Amino acid sequence: MSTKRDDASGVVVDHRRFPESQAEPSAGQLINPIDNASRRNFLRRTSTLAGGAFATGVSLADAAPLAIPESNQGFGKPIPEDDYGVPSKFESHVRRRRTDVLKNRQNFSDWSMTPLQYQYGIITPNGLIYERHHNGTPDIDPAKHRLVLHGMVRQPLEYTMDDLLRYPAVSKFYFLECSGNGLTDWTKAASTTVQQSHGLLSGAQWTGIPVSWLLDEAGLLPSAKWIAFEGADGAGHTRSMPLKKVLDDCLLVYAQNGEMLRPEQGYPLRLLVPGWEGNVSVKWLRRIKVGDEPWHFRSETARYTDPMPDGMWRQFSFEMECKSVVVRPSGGMKIRPGMNEIQGFAWSGNGKIRAVDVTVDGGVTWQEARLEEPILDKCLTTFRYRWNWAGGPAMIASRAVDSTGYVQPTVQDIAKVRALAGFVQHNNAVFPWSVSAAGEVKNAIA
Amino acid sequence: MRSLRLALSLSAAIAAAGCATQQPQESQAVPNPQVKFGKPISNADIAAWDIDIRTSDGKGLPVGRGTVAEGKAVYDVKCASCHGADAKGGPVYGTMVGGVGSFKTNTRVLTPGSMYPYAPILFDYIRRAMPMDHPQSLTVNETYAVSAYLLNLNGIIPENAVMDQNTLAQVQMPNRNGFIVDDRPDTKAVRCMANCK
């Protein structure tokens, strides 16, 4: 069912697989890396063949005549009159999943997470981009949607979606990460998979228009310094943003990865704030109000603030600082001795990724990984490191450096300067995976 | 010699062109097309949408009033099923009462009473987002009343207090001075490559 490379060459195999009996596998059961039959094959071959099989990647044990595949012997599925393509049924385990480590007792103000362990390349498919809503997903008719821009401007303005689509457009690649990403795994290994530990992260190409154009059109008054953005959802979700950032690079986005926004990503219109915590990229955007001070809304006081020593809270901590994570191999997978490419993503809300280092010995020694083009500002960057696993226990992790020179910290580094108490946001710490002698990969944060 | 000079000048030209094409990639600025497709709208026509409150001083609070007792009546009907009796936590959400003084312990209890720096956050948030199954359905007076009830349950205002467009912003919240502005980067990790532990 899953892709297998039963050539005993040590290529990572079967880690993509779910047990077929589990239509909705729970957290701890997400991945059954090697089914029993294949494990038996592997053991038989490794015991009957000398070490030479590892070296050459050639297995003689599987010698059997190839049959002509059924797919070669008949019609394929005809092309339908119209269609919206979906992944192969053999990939049905690749799902966005609601949080199940910290389980909310309702699923309106809740979140679902991107399966990073199955993401290849820096673009998250639209159906897998993480969700974080505060009162569910509204279903908005674009013909009825309105955007209003008012406050400290010379002329309040109203826009239809048709109006906004008439402007020349820009498309940009940016990551989007929730500030709560990783909040369950600061000091204990609560998550099993990287989807659970890091899945409030996605990458996309966003298309829309700079907010600054509309602000110019309305005419900012000299007193303008902060801007409130408000959603048309049942939470009326609202955040205050400093004018400087809004003028710098914020976009009014209507399309994503080649098509109009998905409803759960803010259809028909959202704000996209490059590099900043996802919460400020207000979805279902209906109103922009210009002011001279922040509003101090609930979502920027009681929530989305960081506990600090002496009972204090850090406010308006917008930037998502430089971070990286190994997505393959990662928690719940099983690897084989030999070549295993360590693959992952690095990103920074403060610029480009300059370097990523990888350790396989728990942080005693580090080696520089290869960064794969494109390396873009405030965007996911792929890193790769070829690891020849000899078979003993190992601990792998990645550490990113961004274009400001900032080095991704460890949890211990962060704990020195902040209070890790309760529901803590902005976890950009180095994240380790342990590999047992048997090849089982587990969350090793401690 | 001549061809070498030509080659050198060509490569210089290519290098210069390369720089020129890279420049726009580095810049975030996309030229403003100077077109205007927005339609003027009057403040009167925006009124129903203009619900934000600047919570530090209550700017934007509408005229109205509500008492603690009125708030309890609204709360028991429209809020208690999720948040529990007396806002002590219910089947869906945890407590909205207490927590003052907990921030210096390892278990910080976040409630409107312990966390909000400004009381008008209650009005702004309740009006825009509560009750979750029917947000923006409470009247202005009901919203003041529920705000008053929650403040009273947290021991911040007395039982006979009346919350309105003036009094709500005057309430002194315990966490008024509990915030610092972002001062990151605050970590000082170094890029050690060998013998790091």
Interface residues (C-beta under 8 A of the other chain):
Chain A: R105 Q106 F108 S109 H134 N135 V148 L149 H150 Q155 P156 L157 E158 Y159 D163 L164 R166 Y167 P168 V170 P210 S212 W213 L214 D216 E217 A218 A228 E230 G234 A235 G236 T238 D248 D249 R286 R287 K289 G291 E293 W295 H296 F297 R298 T301 A302 T305 P307 M308 D310 G311 M312 W313 R314 Q315 F316 S317 F318 E319 E321 A355 D357 G362 G363 V364 T365 W366 Q367 R399 V401 Y406 V407 Q408 P409 T410 D413 I414 K416 V417 R418 A421 G422 F423
Chain B: Q28 V30 N32 P33 V35 K36 F37 G38 K39 P40 I41 S42 N43 D45 I46 W49 D50 I51 D52 I53 R54 T55 S56 C82 P91 V92 Y93 F103 K104 T105 N106 T107 R108 L110 P112 M115 Y116 P117 Y118 I121 D124 Y125 R128 A129 M132 P135 Q136 N175 G178 F179 I180 V181 D182 D183 R184 P185 D186 T187 K188 A189 V190 R191 C192 M193 A194 N195 C196 K197
